[in-house]
Amino acid sequence: MEFYKYAESGMEGVKVFTSSVWLNLLSETEMCGFFRSSEQIIADTALLMSNRDWLVDVNSTRFDNVMTKCVEESIFSSDRVSEFKRGIIQIGDVEYKNGSN
């Protein structure tokens, strides 16, 4: 099994990855807010992400538009979106199990 975390400040991670990785890195509160949104662009994106292993490109216009709406609805903070935008890095199972994700 592969494990990931967001790149830390000052680091650059992979900027395009499968939606299953992105969804697995969300907290329960974030995921519930994301999937319960009635904002059309968020609802459409959640549907696509959950029914296909869609690619997330954190530098895309769509990602920016969705994240803008998510911040407006207080699903994510601006700091959290900045974390997403740094990309992901793969980590080992020990680091993952110790809560370093």
N, C-alpha and C positions, 0 to 999 in steps of 0.2 A: 504494500500500500504506500502511496505517496502522500507526504504531508507538506503543507505550505504555511507561510505567514507573510504579512505585509513587510516590505522592505522598510528598514528603519530610516529615520531622518538622515539625509546625506547620502543614502544608498539609492541605487537604481535597480529595480527589479524587472521582471518580465512584465510587459505592458499589455499583452494579448494572451488570454488564457480562457479556458472553458468556464461557462457559467456555474457549473457544479462546484468548482473551486471557490469562486466568489461567494456563492450562497453558503457554502460550508464555513466560511470565515466570518459570517455575520453572527451577531449575538441573537438570542431568541427574540428579544424586544425589537431589534432592528428588522429581523425577518418578518415578524408579525406585522409591523408597521408598513413594510414594503409590500407585502401581499394583501393587506387590507385597504390600501389606498384606493380612493375612488377617482383620483387624478388619472385621466386617460392614458397619458404616456407612461406612467408608472405601472398601471394595471396591465397594459399591453406588454411592457417589458417583462414584468413578473410572469405573465402567461408564457411568453416565448422562452424565458429562461427555465421554467419548470417543465415544459413539454419537449424541449429539445436541448441538447448539450450545446447551446448557443455560445458563440465566442464573445467575450467581453474585451473590448479595446478601450482602455482607460483614457486614451488620447482622442477618441472619436467624438464627433459633434453630438451624436445620440447620447453617449454616456454623459457628456456635459449637460445636455438638456434634461436628462432624467435626474441627475444629481442636483441640478438647480431646483427642480420641483421637490425633490426629497428634502432638501434643506429648508425650503419654504414651508413644508408640512412638518418640520421637526422630526423627520424619520432619522436623518443623519445630521451631525454637526458639520460645519465647514472644516474643522480639524479632521474629522473622520474621512471626509471626501478627499482631503489632501493625502491622507494615509493610503486610500485606495489608489490615488493617482501615482504614487511612488512605485506601484507594481508589487509583484509577489516574488518570493524566493522559496526554493525548496529547502526543507529542513529534515533532519533525521527523526526517527520515531521516538528516541529518548527525549529530544528537545520538545517535541510535540506533547508527549505524555507528561512532561514536567511543567506544562502550561506556558511555554515560551512563544505561543502563537498569537 
